[in-house]
Amino acid sequence: MRSCISCKGPGELHLRALEVRTLPIRDISGESKVQALGDFVEGSVCRSCAKKQLELELDPFQARKKSNLAFALIFCAGILVLALTFLWLNGQWVFAALGIAAMICGVFGLINNIRSALSRKKELSGLPEEEALSKAAWSVFLQHSPKKEGDADLTYIPINQETLKRKNGDLMILYHLLPAIAVEAHKRIHEKENG
């Protein structure tokens, strides 16, 4: 039995994924990306770690605590810059605009974070417990899997019944794949399952 990717205890929930390597390329014409499929990877998560993650994701304010704090600090910094601008800099518009922009960024960031956390809570609340645990286990797997190798960014496509039902275009949109890579990923996932 594999050990849990998080706590190193016995992992009861087994996960499989297809690795996607994305290399950003910057040149005179702008930024583009090159993608390639990596290997199939496997990992396990124990029920305890999956349950902790599920409880965290079911509490929207706790789930995004760090990023909410960061956006709140950006908002407060905007207020501070705006106040200092009018108190000591005689309302110079450049600094005032900077303060207002920081406040707007903070508010929109908080709203987006809370909206996505509530959406995730709604998604997980509507699932049977085993399915919700499986999705939480996937979140734990993603948190502890490598994100970079050299200059390449690493992402993962889960291999499960839900993914097997998806078409090329769905994979392309959900996992930010280039069209040719989405076709190849679809083919490799189905070959792995059928072979």
C-alpha positions, 0 to 999 in steps of 0.5 A, spaced: 500 500 500 502 506 498 503 512 503 499 518 503 502 524 499 501 528 505 502 525 512 506 519 510 501 514 513 497 509 509 494 512 503 487 509 502 485 513 496 489 512 490 489 517 485 492 517 478 494 523 473 497 524 467 502 530 467 502 536 463 509 540 462 508 547 460 514 551 458 513 559 457 517 562 451 518 569 451 520 573 445 519 579 441 512 577 439 510 576 446 509 570 450 507 563 447 507 556 450 509 549 448 506 543 452 508 536 452 505 530 456 509 527 461 508 520 464 502 517 468 503 519 475 500 515 481 499 517 489 495 516 495 491 520 500 489 517 507 482 518 509 484 523 514 487 528 510 482 528 505 477 529 510 481 535 513 481 538 506 474 537 505 472 540 512 477 546 510 473 547 503 466 546 506 468 553 510 469 558 504 472 563 509 477 558 512 479 555 505 481 562 502 484 565 508 491 567 506 489 570 499 483 573 503 488 576 508 493 578 502 487 582 498 485 585 505 492 588 506 492 591 499 485 594 500 488 597 507 494 599 503 490 603 498 486 607 503 493 608 507 496 611 500 489 615 499 489 618 506 497 620 506 496 623 499 490 628 501 494 629 508 501 630 506 501 630 498 496 635 497 492 630 493 497 629 487 492 625 482 498 620 481 498 617 488 491 618 489 490 614 483 494 608 486 491 608 492 484 607 489 487 602 484 489 598 490 483 599 493 479 596 487 484 591 486 483 588 494 475 589 493 475 585 487 480 580 489 476 578 495 469 578 492 472 573 487 476 569 492 469 568 496 465 567 490 470 561 488 470 558 495 462 559 495 462 555 489 466 550 491 462 549 497 456 548 493 459 543 489 462 539 494 456 539 499 451 536 493 456 530 492 455 523 496 460 523 501 465 518 498 465 523 491 466 529 495 472 525 499 475 523 492 475 531 490 478 533 496 483 527 496 485 530 489 486 537 492 491 534 497 494 530 491 495 537 487 498 541 493 503 536 494 505 534 487 511 538 484 509 544 480 515 545 476 521 541 473 526 546 471 523 551 467 517 547 465 510 548 469 507 542 471 500 540 471 496 534 472 489 531 469 486 526 473 484 519 470 477 518 473 470 516 470 469 523 470 475 525 466 474 519 461 467 522 459 470 528 457 471 530 450 478 533 447 475 540 447 473 539 454 480 537 456 483 543 453 478 548 456 478 545 463 486 543 463 488 549 459 491 545 454 493 546 447 489 543 441 494 538 439 495 536 446 488 535 448 487 530 442 493 526 445 491 527 452 484 524 450 488 518 446 493 517 452 488 517 457 483 512 454 489 507 452 491 507 459 484 505 461 483 500 456 490 497 455 
